Amino acid sequence: MNIGKGGVNLSNQASGRSLLVENLTGNITVDGALMVNNQVGGYALAGSSANFEFKAGVDTKNGTIAFNNNISLGRFVNLKASAHTVNFKDIDTGNGGFNTLSFSGVTNKVNINKLITASTNVAIKNFNINELLVKTNGISVGEYTNFSEDIGNQSRINTVRLETGTRSIYSGGVKFKGGEKLVINDFYYAPWNYFDARNIKNVEITNKLAFGPQGSPWGTAKLMFNNLTLGPNAVMDYSQFSNVTIQGNFVNNQGTINYLVRGGNIETLSVGNAAVMSFNNDIDSATGFYKPLIKINSAQDLIKNKEHVLLKAKIIGYENASLGTNSISNANLIEQFNERLALYNNNNRMDTCVVRNTDDIKACGMAIGDQAMVNNPDNYKYLIGKAWKNIGISKTANGSKISVRYLGNSTPTDNGGNTTNLPTNTTNNARFARYALIKNAPFAQTNATPNLVAINKHDFGTIESVFELANRSKDIDTLYDNSGVQGRDLLQTLLIDSHNAGYARTMIDATSANEITKQLNTATDALNNIASLEHKTSGLQTLSLSNAMILNSRLVNLSRRHTNNIDSFAKRLQALKDQRFASLESAAEVLYQFAPKYEKPTNVWANAIGGASLNSGGNTSLYGTSAGVDAYLNEKVEAIVGGFGSYGYSSFNNQANSLNSGANNANFGVYSRIFANRHEFDFEAQGAVGSDQSSLNFKSALLRDLNQSYNYLAYGTATRASYGYDFAFFRNALVLKPSVGVSYNHLGSTNFESNSTHKTALKNGASSQHLFNASANVEARYYYGDTSYFYMNAGVLQEFANFGSSNALSLNTFKVNTARNPLNTHARVMMGGELKLAKEVFLNLGFIYLHNLISNAGYFASNLGMRYSF
């Protein structure tokens, strides 16, 4: 149902009227305005309310109502909507006219762009409101915006704005009946307005909780919560004008509380039950300080020698989210928290000064109000290379309160103490940072740099700097000697680039240098395998190798025409004794037509195959089946022609069992041999494709971020041609055949991106390689009886050209580029044979081994098969 731009008009009477718009089975779209007595925003009288009601999809329970125009409701005008989903643009009930918005009949979601309220009753559950503006105009004293239904657990308001009241009573506000959770992105409060969410179990601020009006506030707001959470990177401004009540728990989850000093004092944030101060090891890249959890602005104005209580609660817990540690009274965590309680004079930090140069001396002077340091920084050069602590400021953090005491700024003096020497810096762009010393860590050094600012000789943000601060500089050499630059770069990516220096410090304090290099070598081996096209196509190449053995066996079998076994020939003549024939062109035709059926030239064959590749990086195993059909032609051209298809499932496990793969592979192609007397010309063409599913599974904490899975397609094509000459012995029963050939292979893989959501998610572009080879082989085949044979083939395959393209495997800032051997040389040997089981049924088996003389990798395969001749 669609209502056009003419909208809906309700002609209200003295006794009041209601208008119902209903579509029981479908949707409703309203493009125009809602009007009372032909007026947008038209009003009714008390006791004679005007009521709009819309119902969609009552029978199907899947209807949608869409209001495509802004809605303005005058006094005593109400709106009700029932559907699965209702979408609004703007709704304005901000005239203090006692309106009711009843959306409790919506079963899924109510979406409102902007909701303006005053004395408004709102019955709504599970909503998305882009902006809520709560107005006060003096008319609505004692009547406020009331969310009169349980709001559920999926309600969100992007921006809440409380308008400034008109008098020194709360002339506006909003309250909630109940609900599980409300998420607010930005919350701007104002004087003489209130927000009562005590009946909502949890309220979370994800970006900002701030005083809305510009300039100095002149009145107080009242904000009431049950449990309040300040989300990661959110900012909460707090002063005596805030008047925040938290009757349950308060969680500062890696946000920042900005305390504003007014009249020399700080307003205490009181929490009815428990408070949690959860911080991380994120570092301000511009200053090198940890990201503050609490900031006191204009701290120089604090009343001196007075304890200023910032926060009090029944219980206060401290948590380092980067390390996963928490406690109520852990001294190390409290020390770390104090590092994140910062006092500022304008933008300059007062409680600690780090001096690297004369500019830092000036900044420190401005922070502590020492004009001599600002005007004559050269007189304080003795501070360069030191961290100076302002002992005029003390901090207290325990299980029930957080406070500061300001005695006045101390003044740095030469040899005056309160400084920590900073290690000599040999680089121009070094930064500084604090690292928490995790006590009792297995490999932590007792004389490692503690929770003080420090400059080390390696640049801040490098894994070397973390080792240095841990007093393990010698381990840097161990890292490079045993794992190389690639191992060092991987460690940098895993610990710092994907986390931070604090996390890196925790990991290395828990791990010995030898164990670190051992694990890094395991990881780099696995990543080199993943990046290698040879690894990606190993299943296809093992399957192709199996088929090479089978196809050679088939060609040996059908090349039996060179055999002129006397016993077999005599048996055929004996079988034709006493038979009469019409005139034929040759005796050979007689023999061919009346030969035993199992010696006819057309065959259907099938083989079970198995194979493996063995190299230093891991092992690939394969099992599957191959089948085909071929025939011997003896008309104008003597030739063998055939086709085949095969399937093999391959699996890969590296030596550390950290990289596991499984692939479904298919191979298909045609083959032929053309005879010219004792000359043999072989031709072959085939294609292959494989679908691979792989996963990384590291058990160590150091490498756990690498665990993920990914998939890709591998493919290949090949053509081969060869020439050989037969030397026959023992009445053609033994044939020796030297041969030479050339081949072309194209191998490739598609791009992939792992399913990991971590910063170390693997990415790899497509790769391809073109290979040109020359080969030389010697084959011996021996035919015995009527149908049986045995053969052996040995030779060398030499690449004489290759080219291709590849993309580096990447995870975060770490990249792996694999270098392929320039030109490979392979040695190959294969052997096999066939036995007759019944008149037309034959059993064959074979074995092949290929060895890369450059990389020392080996590949072998075997087959067991059946052939039926007809």
C-alpha positions in Angstrom: 0.0 0.0 0.0 1.4 3.4 -1.0 0.1 6.7 0.3 1.4 9.5 -2.0 2.8 13.0 -1.3 -0.7 14.2 -0.4 -0.2 12.5 2.9 -2.8 11.7 5.6 -5.2 14.2 7.0 -7.3 13.7 10.2 -10.2 16.1 10.7 -10.4 16.1 14.5 -13.6 16.8 16.4 -14.1 18.0 19.9 -14.5 14.4 21.2 -11.3 13.3 19.4 -10.8 11.0 16.5 -8.6 8.1 15.4 -7.5 7.1 11.9 -6.4 3.5 11.1 -4.4 2.6 8.0 -4.0 -1.2 7.7 -2.5 -3.6 5.2 -2.9 -7.1 6.7 -0.7 -8.9 4.2 1.7 -6.4 2.9 3.7 -3.2 3.5 2.8 0.5 3.9 4.7 3.4 2.4 3.7 7.0 3.4 5.4 9.6 1.2 3.5 12.6 2.4 2.9 14.4 5.8 0.6 13.5 8.7 -1.8 16.4 9.2 -4.5 17.4 11.7 -7.2 19.6 10.3 -5.1 20.0 7.1 -2.2 21.4 9.1 1.3 19.8 9.5 1.9 20.0 13.2 -1.8 20.6 13.8 -2.9 20.1 17.4 -5.8 18.7 19.3 -7.3 19.6 22.7 -6.9 17.9 26.1 -9.4 15.1 26.3 -9.9 15.2 22.5 -6.7 13.7 21.2 -6.0 12.9 17.6 -4.6 9.4 16.9 -2.9 8.1 13.8 -2.5 4.3 13.7 -0.7 2.2 11.0 -0.6 -1.6 10.8 1.3 -3.7 8.2 1.7 -7.4 7.7 -0.4 -8.4 10.7 -1.3 -11.7 9.1 2.2 -12.4 7.5 4.1 -11.0 10.5 6.6 -9.6 8.1 5.3 -6.2 7.1 7.3 -3.0 6.8 6.1 0.6 7.3 8.2 3.4 5.7 7.5 7.1 6.4 9.4 9.0 3.7 8.6 12.4 5.0 9.3 14.2 8.3 6.6 14.0 10.9 5.6 16.9 13.2 3.0 16.2 15.8 1.2 19.0 17.6 -0.2 18.9 21.2 -2.2 15.9 22.1 -1.6 14.2 18.8 -0.4 10.6 19.0 1.1 8.1 16.6 1.0 4.3 16.8 2.7 1.8 14.4 2.7 -2.0 14.3 4.8 -4.1 11.9 7.9 -6.2 11.6 10.0 -3.1 10.9 9.2 0.6 10.9 11.5 3.2 9.3 11.1 7.0 10.0 12.9 10.1 8.9 12.5 12.8 11.6 9.8 12.8 14.3 9.2 16.1 16.1 7.2 16.1 19.3 9.2 18.8 21.0 6.4 21.4 21.6 5.6 20.1 25.1 2.3 18.8 23.9 2.0 15.5 25.8 2.3 13.2 22.7 2.5 9.4 22.7 4.6 7.4 20.2 3.5 3.8 20.6 5.7 1.4 18.7 5.5 -1.6 21.1 3.8 -3.5 18.3 7.0 -3.5 16.2 8.5 -7.0 16.4 11.9 -6.4 14.8 13.4 -2.9 14.7 12.4 0.8 14.8 14.7 3.1 12.9 14.5 6.8 13.4 16.8 9.4 11.9 16.1 12.2 14.4 13.7 12.2 17.4 12.8 15.5 19.1 10.9 15.1 22.4 9.8 17.2 25.3 6.8 15.8 27.3 6.6 12.7 25.2 5.7 9.1 26.1 7.7 6.7 23.9 6.8 3.0 23.9 9.6 1.4 21.9 11.9 -1.6 22.0 15.1 -2.5 20.1 15.6 0.7 18.2 18.2 2.6 16.2 17.9 6.4 16.7 20.5 8.5 14.9 19.9 11.5 17.1 17.7 12.1 20.2 17.2 15.8 21.1 15.4 16.3 24.4 14.0 19.9 24.6 12.8 22.0 27.5 10.6 25.0 26.9 9.1 25.7 30.4 5.7 24.3 29.5 6.6 20.7 30.3 7.7 21.2 33.9 7.0 17.9 35.7 6.3 16.1 32.4 9.3 14.6 30.7 10.3 12.2 27.9 9.4 8.8 29.2 10.5 5.6 27.5 7.7 3.6 29.0 8.5 0.1 27.7 11.5 -2.2 28.2 14.0 -1.2 25.5 15.5 -4.7 25.1 19.1 -5.5 24.4 19.6 -4.1 20.9 18.9 -0.4 21.3 21.3 2.2 20.1 21.4 6.0 20.0 24.2 7.6 17.9 23.9 11.0 19.5 22.0 12.2 22.6 21.6 16.0 23.1 20.0 17.4 26.2 18.8 21.0 25.7 19.6 23.6 28.3 16.7 24.2 30.7 15.1 27.5 31.4 15.2 27.7 35.2 17.0 26.3 38.2 14.8 23.2 38.3 15.0 20.3 36.0 12.6 21.6 33.3 13.4 18.8 31.0 14.7 15.2 31.0 14.4 11.7 29.9 13.8 8.5 31.8 13.6 4.8 31.0 11.3 2.1 32.4 13.8 -0.7 31.8 16.0 -2.6 29.5 19.1 -4.9 29.2 21.5 -2.5 27.3 21.7 0.9 25.7 24.6 1.9 23.5 25.2 5.6 23.0 28.0 6.9 20.7 28.0 10.7 21.6 26.2 12.1 24.7 26.1 15.9 25.2 24.4 17.0 28.4 23.4 20.5 29.5 22.3 22.4 32.6 18.8 21.9 34.1 18.2 18.7 32.2 18.5 15.1 33.3 18.9 11.6 32.0 17.7 8.8 34.2 18.8 5.3 33.0 19.0 3.6 36.4 16.5 1.0 35.2 18.6 0.0 32.3 21.1 -2.7 33.3 24.0 -1.5 31.2 24.7 1.8 29.4 27.9 2.0 27.2 29.4 5.2 25.9 31.5 4.4 22.8 32.9 7.8 21.8 32.1 10.9 24.0 30.3 12.0 27.1 30.7 15.7 27.3 29.1 19.0 28.4 27.2 20.3 25.4 27.0 24.2 25.7 30.0 26.2 24.7 31.7 28.5 27.2 31.5 28.3 31.0 28.6 26.2 32.3 26.3 28.0 34.7 24.1 25.1 35.9 24.2 21.4 36.6 22.9 18.5 34.8 21.9 15.2 36.4 23.0 11.9 34.8 21.9 8.7 36.5 23.0 5.2 35.6 22.9 1.7 37.0 26.0 0.3 35.4 28.1 2.5 33.0 30.9 1.5 30.6 33.3 3.9 28.9 34.3 2.0 25.7 37.8 1.8 24.1 39.1 5.3 23.0 35.9 7.0 24.4 36.3 10.3 26.2 34.4 11.4 29.3 34.5 15.0 30.5 33.9 15.4 34.2 33.5 18.4 36.5 31.2 19.7 39.3 28.6 20.5 36.7 28.3 16.9 35.5 26.5 15.4 38.6 26.9 11.8 37.5 25.4 9.1 39.7 26.4 5.5 39.2 24.5 3.2 41.6 26.1 0.0 40.3 29.4 -0.6 38.5 31.6 1.7 36.4 34.1 0.2 33.8 36.6 2.5 32.1 37.4 0.1 29.3 40.5 1.8 27.8 38.8 5.1 27.5 39.9 8.5 29.0 38.3 10.5 31.8 39.1 14.3 31.5 38.8 15.9 34.9 38.3 19.7 34.7 39.7 21.8 37.6 37.2 24.4 38.8 38.0 26.7 41.7 41.1 24.7 42.5 39.1 21.5 43.1 38.2 18.3 41.3 34.7 16.8 41.5 34.8 13.2 42.8 33.2 10.5 40.6 31.4 8.3 43.1 30.5 4.7 42.2 28.0 2.7 44.2 29.6 -0.6 43.9 32.7 -1.6 41.9 34.9 0.3 39.5 37.4 -1.2 36.9 40.3 0.7 35.4 41.2 -1.2 32.3 44.2 0.2 30.4 46.4 -1.0 27.6 50.0 -0.6 26.4 49.2 1.7 23.5 51.7 4.5 23.2 51.2 8.1 21.9 53.5 8.1 18.9 54.1 11.9 19.3 55.1 11.9 22.9 56.1 8.3 23.7 53.9 8.3 26.8 51.3 5.6 27.4 47.8 6.6 26.5 46.3 8.2 29.6 43.4 6.6 31.3 42.8 9.7 33.5 43.8 13.3 32.5 43.7 16.2 34.9 43.6 19.4 32.9 44.8 22.8 34.4 46.4 20.8 37.2 48.5 23.8 38.1 45.3 25.4 39.5 44.7 22.6 42.1 44.6 23.7 45.7 47.9 22.7 47.1 48.6 20.2 49.9 45.1 18.8 49.6 44.1 15.3 48.7 41.9 15.5 45.6 39.9 12.4 45.2 39.2 11.5 41.6 37.2 8.4 42.0 35.9 6.3 44.9 34.1 3.0 45.0 33.5 0.0 47.3 36.1 -1.9 45.2 38.4 -0.7 42.5 40.2 -3.2 40.2 43.0 -2.5 37.8 43.5 -4.4 34.5 46.1 -4.4 31.7 44.1 -5.5 28.7 47.2 -5.8 26.6 48.6 -8.4 29.0 45.4 -10.0 30.2 46.3 -9.4 33.9 43.9 -8.0 36.5 43.8 -7.5 40.3 42.4 -5.3 43.0 45.7 -4.6 44.8 48.5 -5.9 42.6 51.3 -3.4 43.1 52.7 -3.8 39.6 49.3 -3.1 38.0 48.8 -0.1 40.3 52.2 1.2 39.3 51.3 0.8 35.6 48.0 2.6 36.2 49.8 5.5 37.9 51.8 5.9 34.7 48.5 6.5 32.9 47.3 9.1 35.4 48.6 12.3 33.9 48.5 15.9 35.0 48.7 18.7 32.4 49.5 22.4 32.3 47.9 23.2 29.0 49.3 20.5 26.7 52.5 19.9 28.7 52.7 17.0 31.1 53.6 18.1 34.7 54.2 14.9 36.6 57.1 13.6 34.5 59.5 15.3 32.1 61.6 13.4 29.6 64.5 15.5 28.3 66.2 14.6 25.0 67.1 18.1 23.9 66.7 21.8 24.7 63.2 21.9 23.3 62.2 19.3 26.0 63.8 21.5 28.6 61.5 24.4 27.5 58.5 22.2 27.5 59.3 21.0 31.0 59.7 24.6 32.2 56.3 25.6 30.8 54.7 22.6 32.4 56.0 23.2 35.9 56.0 27.1 35.6 59.8 27.5 35.7 60.5 30.5 33.5 64.2 30.1 33.9 64.1 26.7 32.1 62.0 28.4 29.3 64.3 31.4 28.8 67.7 29.7 29.5 67.5 26.1 28.5 71.2 25.8 28.1 71.6 26.1 31.9 69.7 22.9 32.3 71.6 20.8 29.7 72.5 18.4 32.5 69.0 17.1 32.2 69.4 15.9 28.6 69.4 12.2 28.5 67.4 11.9 31.8 63.9 11.4 32.9 62.9 13.8 35.7 60.1 13.1 38.1 58.2 16.0 39.7 58.1 15.0 43.4 55.7 17.9 44.1 53.0 15.6 42.8 52.0 12.4 44.5 49.4 9.8 43.3 47.4 7.3 45.3 45.6 4.3 43.8 44.3 1.5 45.9 41.2 -0.8 46.2 38.8 2.0 47.2 40.0 5.4 45.8 42.2 7.2 43.3 43.6 10.6 44.3 46.3 13.1 43.7 48.0 15.6 46.0 49.7 18.7 44.7 52.4 20.3 46.9 53.7 22.6 44.3 56.2 21.9 41.6 59.7 20.8 42.5 62.6 22.3 40.6 65.3 20.2 38.9 68.8 20.8 40.0 72.2 19.5 38.9 72.8 16.3 40.9 69.5 16.9 42.6 68.2 13.4 42.2 64.7 12.4 41.1 66.1 11.5 37.7 66.8 8.3 35.8 69.7 8.1 33.3 68.5 7.3 29.8 70.7 4.9 27.8 72.8 6.6 25.1 71.0 7.0 21.8 72.9 6.4 18.6 70.1 7.2 16.2 68.6 10.5 15.1 65.0 9.5 15.2 64.8 7.6 18.5 61.6 7.9 20.6 61.0 7.0 24.2 58.5 4.7 25.9 57.8 2.9 29.2 57.6 -0.8 29.4 56.1 -2.7 32.3 58.5 -5.2 33.9 56.4 -8.3 34.4 57.7 -9.6 37.7 58.6 -13.3 38.1 58.6 -13.9 34.3 60.9 -16.9 33.5 63.5 -14.9 31.5 63.0 -11.4 32.9 66.2 -9.7 34.1 66.2 -8.2 37.6 68.2 -5.2 36.4 66.0 -4.6 33.3 64.6 -1.1 32.7 61.6 -0.6 35.0 58.5 1.6 34.6 60.4 4.7 33.7 60.9 6.5 30.4 63.9 5.2 28.6 65.8 5.8 25.4 67.8 2.9 24.0 70.3 2.8 21.2 67.8 1.1 18.8 64.8 3.1 17.5 61.7 3.0 19.5 59.2 0.6 18.0 61.7 -2.0 17.1 62.0 -5.5 18.5 65.7 -4.7 19.3 64.6 -1.9 21.6 62.5 -4.3 23.6 65.3 -6.8 24.0 67.6 -3.9 25.1 65.1 -2.6 27.7 64.9 -6.2 29.0 68.7 -6.1 29.4 69.0 -8.9 26.9 71.1 -7.1 24.2 73.2 -10.3 23.6 70.0 -12.0 22.5 69.7 -9.6 19.5 72.9 -11.2 18.1 71.5 -14.7 18.8 68.4 -13.7 16.9 70.2 -12.6 13.8 72.8 -15.4 13.9 70.2 -18.2 14.2 67.1 -16.8 12.4 68.5 -14.1 10.1 66.8 -11.0 9.0 63.7 -12.9 7.9 63.3 -14.3 11.4 63.9 -10.9 13.0 61.3 -9.2 10.7 58.7 -11.9 11.5 59.2 -11.4 15.3 58.8 -7.6 14.7 55.5 -8.2 12.9 54.1 -10.7 15.4 54.9 -8.9 18.6 55.1 -5.1 17.8 53.4 -4.3 14.5 50.4 -6.5 15.3 50.3 -5.6 19.0 52.6 -3.2 20.8 55.9 -3.0 22.7 54.3 -4.0 26.0 53.0 -7.2 24.5 56.4 -7.9 23.0 58.1 -7.4 26.3 55.7 -9.9 27.9 56.4 -12.5 25.2 60.2 -12.3 25.4 60.3 -12.2 29.2 58.5 -15.6 29.0 60.7 -17.2 26.4 64.4 -18.0 26.1 66.5 -16.7 23.1 67.1 -20.3 21.9 63.4 -21.1 22.0 62.5 -17.8 20.2 64.9 -18.6 17.3 63.7 -22.2 17.2 60.1 -21.2 16.9 60.9 -18.4 14.4 62.7 -20.9 12.2 59.7 -23.2 12.3 57.4 -20.4 11.4 59.6 -19.1 8.5 59.9 -22.6 7.1 56.1 -22.9 7.1 55.7 -19.5 5.5 58.3 -20.2 2.8 56.4 -23.4 2.0 53.1 -21.4 1.7 54.7 -18.9 -0.6 56.3 -21.5 -2.8 54.6 -22.4 -6.1 56.3 -25.8 -5.9 54.6 -26.5 -2.6 51.2 -25.3 -3.9 51.4 -27.6 -7.0 53.1 -30.6 -5.2 49.8 -32.6 -5.2 49.3 -32.0 -9.0 52.9 -33.0 -9.7 52.7 -36.2 -7.7 49.5 -37.1 -9.6 51.2 -36.3 -12.9 54.1 -38.4 -12.0 51.9 -41.4 -11.3 50.2 -41.0 -14.6 53.6 -40.8 -16.4 54.3 -44.3 -15.1 50.9 -45.6 -16.1 51.0 -44.1 -19.6 54.5 -45.5 -20.2 53.3 -48.9 -19.2 50.4 -48.7 -21.7 52.7 -47.7 -24.5 55.1 -50.6 -23.7 52.1 -53.0 -23.7 50.7 -51.9 -27.1 54.2 -51.7 -28.7 54.2 -55.5 -28.6 53.8 -55.6 -32.4 57.7 -55.7 -32.6 57.6 -59.0 -30.9 57.8 -62.1 -33.1 57.7 -64.8 -30.5 57.9 -68.2 -32.2 55.9 -70.1 -29.7 53.0 -67.7 -29.8 53.1 -67.6 -33.6 53.0 -71.4 -33.8 50.0 -71.5 -31.4 48.1 -69.2 -33.6 48.8 -71.4 -36.7 47.8 -74.5 -34.7 44.5 -72.8 -33.8 43.7 -72.3 -37.5 44.4 -75.9 -38.6 41.8 -77.5 -40.9 39.9 -74.2 -41.4 39.1 -72.8 -44.8 39.0 -69.1 -45.7 38.0 -67.1 -48.7 40.7 -65.3 -50.6 42.5 -62.7 -48.5 45.2 -60.2 -49.3 47.7 -61.6 -46.8 48.2 -64.3 -44.2 48.8 -61.5 -41.6 45.2 -60.5 -42.0 44.1 -64.0 -41.2 46.2 -64.1 -38.1 44.9 -60.7 -37.0 41.2 -61.5 -37.5 41.3 -64.9 -35.8 43.8 -64.0 -33.0 42.5 -64.7 -29.4 40.2 -62.0 -28.2 42.4 -60.9 -25.4 45.1 -59.9 -27.9 42.9 -57.4 -29.7 44.2 -53.8 -29.7 41.5 -51.9 -27.9 41.7 -51.7 -24.1 39.9 -50.2 -21.1 42.2 -49.9 -18.1 42.0 -48.6 -14.5 44.6 -48.3 -11.8 44.8 -47.5 -8.1 47.6 -45.1 -7.6 49.6 -43.8 -4.6 52.5 -41.4 -4.3 54.6 -39.1 -2.1 57.1 -36.3 -2.3 59.8 -36.0 0.3 61.8 -32.8 1.0 63.2 -30.8 3.9 60.1 -28.7 4.1 57.6 -31.6 4.6 55.9 -34.5 2.9 53.1 -34.7 0.4 51.2 -38.0 0.1 48.6 -38.9 -2.5 46.2 -41.7 -3.2 43.6 -42.0 -6.0 42.6 -43.7 -9.2 43.3 -43.4 -12.9 41.4 -44.8 -15.8 41.5 -44.6 -19.6 41.0 -46.2 -23.0 43.5 -46.8 -25.8 43.8 -48.7 -29.1 46.4 -49.9 -31.5 45.8 -48.7 -35.0 47.2 -50.6 -38.0 45.7 -49.1 -41.1 47.4 -46.4 -43.1 49.5 -45.4 -40.1 50.7 -47.7 -37.3 49.9 -45.8 -34.1 48.7 -46.0 -30.5 46.1 -43.4 -29.4 44.6 -43.1 -25.9 43.0 -40.8 -23.4 42.9 -40.8 -19.6 41.5 -39.1 -16.5 42.6 -39.4 -12.9 41.7 -38.2 -9.4 43.9 -38.0 -6.4 43.6 -36.7 -2.9 46.8 -35.2 -1.6 47.8 -34.2 1.9 50.8 -32.2 3.2 52.3 -32.0 6.6 55.5 -30.2 7.4 58.0 -31.6 9.8 56.7 -29.5 12.7 53.1 -30.4 11.9 52.3 -26.7 11.9 51.2 -26.6 8.3 48.5 -29.0 7.1 46.9 -29.2 3.7 44.4 -31.3 1.9 43.7 -31.0 -1.8 41.4 -32.7 -4.4 43.3 -33.0 -7.6 42.2 -34.0 -11.1 44.4 -34.8 -14.2 43.3 -35.5 -17.7 44.9 -35.8 -21.1 45.7 -37.7 -24.3 48.7 -39.7 -25.5 49.9 -41.3 -28.7 52.8 -43.2 -30.3 53.5 -43.3 -34.0 55.6 -46.1 -35.5 57.9 -45.9 -38.6 59.7 -49.2 -38.8 61.8 -49.2 -35.6 61.4 -45.4 -35.1 58.9 -44.4 -32.3 57.5 -40.8 -32.0 55.6 -40.1 -28.7 53.2 -37.2 -28.1 51.3 -36.3 -24.9 49.2 -33.3 -23.7 47.5 -33.0 -20.3 45.9 -30.6 -17.9 45.4 -30.6 -14.1 43.6 -28.7 -11.5 43.6 -28.9 -7.7 41.5 -27.3 -4.9 43.5 -26.9 -1.7 42.4 -26.2 1.8 45.3 -25.4 4.2 45.7 -24.3 7.8 48.5 -23.1 10.1 48.4 -24.7 13.6 51.1 -23.4 16.0 50.9 -24.4 19.6 53.3 -21.9 21.1 52.1 -18.6 22.5 54.7 -16.7 20.5 53.3 -17.9 17.2 49.6 -18.3 18.0 48.6 -15.2 16.0 49.7 -17.1 12.8 47.0 -19.7 13.2 44.5 -19.4 10.4 43.2 -21.2 7.4 43.0 -20.4 3.7 42.2 -22.0 0.3 43.2 -21.6 -3.3 43.3 -23.4 -6.7 46.4 -24.8 -8.3 46.5 -25.7 -12.0 48.9 -27.0 -14.6 49.3 -27.9 -18.3 51.9 -30.0 -20.0 52.9 -31.1 -23.5 55.7 -33.5 -24.3 57.2 -34.9 -27.5 60.0 -37.5 -27.8 61.8 -39.7 -30.4 63.3 -43.2 -29.8 64.7 -46.0 -31.8 64.2 -49.7 -31.0 67.1 -52.2 -30.9 65.6 -55.7 -30.8 67.3 -58.9 -29.5 66.3 -62.5 -28.9 63.8 -62.7 -31.7 62.3 -59.3 -30.7 61.6 -60.4 -27.1 64.0 -57.9 -25.7 63.9 -54.3 -26.9 66.4 -51.5 -25.9 65.2 -48.0 -26.8 67.2 -44.8 -26.3 65.2 -41.7 -26.7 65.4 -37.9 -26.4 62.6 -35.4 -25.9 61.4 -31.9 -25.1 58.5 -30.8 -22.8 56.7 -27.7 -21.7 55.0 -27.2 -18.4 52.9 -24.4 -17.1 52.1 -24.3 -13.4 50.1 -21.8 -11.4 48.0 -20.9 -8.4 45.3 -18.4 -7.7 45.4 -15.6 -5.1 44.1 -16.2 -1.6 43.4 -14.3 1.6 43.0 -16.2 4.9 39.9 -16.2 7.0 41.7 -14.5 9.9 40.5 -11.2 11.3 43.8 -10.6 13.0 46.5 -8.2 11.8 48.6 -11.2 10.7 46.1 -12.4 8.2 47.8 -14.1 5.2 47.5 -12.7 1.7 49.1 -14.0 -1.4 48.7 -13.0 -5.1 48.5 -15.4 -8.0 51.6 -17.1 -9.3 52.6 -18.9 -12.5 55.7 -20.5 -13.9 56.6 -21.6 -17.5 59.2 -24.4 -17.7 61.0 -25.8 -20.8 62.9 -29.2 -20.4 65.0 -31.5 -22.4 65.3 -35.2 -21.6 67.3 -38.3 -22.4 66.2 -41.8 -21.5 67.0 -45.5 -22.0 64.3 -48.1 -21.9 64.5 -51.9 -21.7 61.4 -54.0 -22.2 61.0 -57.7 -22.2 58.0 -59.5 -23.6 57.4 -63.1 -22.6 54.5 -65.6 -23.1 51.5 -64.4 -25.1 50.8 -61.2 -23.2 53.1 -60.6 -20.3 55.9 -58.0 -20.2 58.4 -56.2 -17.9 60.1 -52.9 -18.5 62.6 -50.4 -17.0 63.1 -46.8 -18.0 65.8 -44.5 -16.7 66.8 -41.0 -17.7 67.6 -37.4 -17.0 65.4 -34.3 -17.3 67.1 -30.9 -17.6 65.4 -27.5 -17.5 66.9 -25.2 -20.1 64.6 -22.2 -19.6 61.9 -20.9 -17.2 60.1 -17.7 -16.5 57.0 -16.6 -14.6 55.5 -14.2 -12.1 54.9 -14.4 -8.4 53.5 -12.2 -5.6 55.0 -12.0 -2.2 53.2 -13.7 0.7 52.3 -11.0 3.2 51.1 -10.8 6.8 50.9 -7.2 8.1 54.3 -5.7 7.4 56.1 -9.0 6.9 56.6 -10.4 3.3 57.9 -13.6 2.0 59.5 -13.8 -1.4 60.6 -17.3 -2.4 63.4 -17.8 -4.9 63.1 -20.8 -7.2 66.1 -22.8 -8.3 67.3 -21.2 -11.6 67.4 -24.5 -13.6 66.5 -27.8 -12.1 68.0 -31.2 -13.0 66.0 -34.4 -12.3 67.0 -38.1 -12.5 64.1 -40.6 -13.0 63.7 -44.3 -13.0 60.5 -46.3 -13.4 59.7 -50.0 -13.9 56.6 -52.1 -14.2 55.0 -55.1 -15.8 51.8 -57.0 -16.5 50.5 -60.5 -15.9 47.5 -62.3 -17.4 44.9 -63.3 -14.8 42.2 -64.7 -17.2 41.5 -64.8 -20.9 40.8 -61.1 -21.2 41.8 -59.7 -17.9 45.3 -58.6 -16.9 47.0 -57.3 -13.7 49.7 -54.6 -13.9 51.8 -52.8 -11.4 54.5 -50.2 -11.5 56.9 -47.9 -9.6 58.5 -44.6 -10.4 61.0 -42.4 -8.6 62.1 -38.9 -9.5 64.9 -37.0 -7.7 65.7 -33.3 -7.9 69.5 -33.2 -8.0 69.5 -29.5 -7.1 67.1 -29.3 -4.2 67.6 -32.9 -3.1 63.8 -33.5 -3.1 62.4 -36.9 -4.0 59.1 -38.0 -5.5 57.8 -41.5 -5.9 54.6 -43.2 -7.0 53.3 -46.7 -7.6 50.3 -48.2 -9.2 48.3 -51.4 -9.2 45.8 -51.8 -12.0 43.6 -53.9 -14.2 43.2 -54.0 -18.0 40.4 -55.5 -20.1 41.0 -56.2 -23.7 38.3 -56.4 -26.4 
